[in-house]
Amino acid sequence: MENNTNMNSLPSWGIAILIVIFVIALIIACWGFLSGFNLKRKNSTTSSSIVWNELFVNKKAIKFDQTFNINKGIFALTFAKVEKNDFFLPIYIFETDDFKRESKELISKIIENEFETINNYMKENKKNLKDIFFVQLEEKTSDLKKEEWIKKTGSKNRGFNT
């Protein structure tokens, strides 16, 4: 008896094309997989940058032991490495005619545990003085502008301006 199973095998050029398509698809899949991790990493780096809030993007920020060129205006005290999706956002908006003096007083209050809300936040989130930053919001003092910034940032409800 004769074997009637007539299976035509794929020609060698067809196999080569399938292998090339498979390799390209594998490369694209790996690239897409790694891009997903890179996107997540970009989100976490924005929350750990000095100015994590979108409202502060174009504003000048300094570490707690530095000073601004302009000594008068409306400023924000905030922390680095903040999860911007948290309900409580560590922002304290204040206005002053002497930033150098006011910032030193704020830092000394924090060191001496006299600023209860900030001290509690620092203990709960394992923050230290090196995580504190100041952001210059306005160059002139104005109660109206200060209230605007408190409202924009939500620091009255979700921050330190209680």
Secondary structure, 3 states (H helix, E strand, C coil): CCCCCCCCCCCHHHHHHHHHHHHHHHHHHHHHHHHHHHHHHHHHHHHHCCCCCHHHCCCEEEECCCCCCCCCEEEEEEECCCCCCCCCCCEEEEEECCHHHHHHHHHHHHHCCCCHHHHHHHHHCCCCHHHEEEEEEECCCCHHHHHHHHHHHCHHHHCCCC
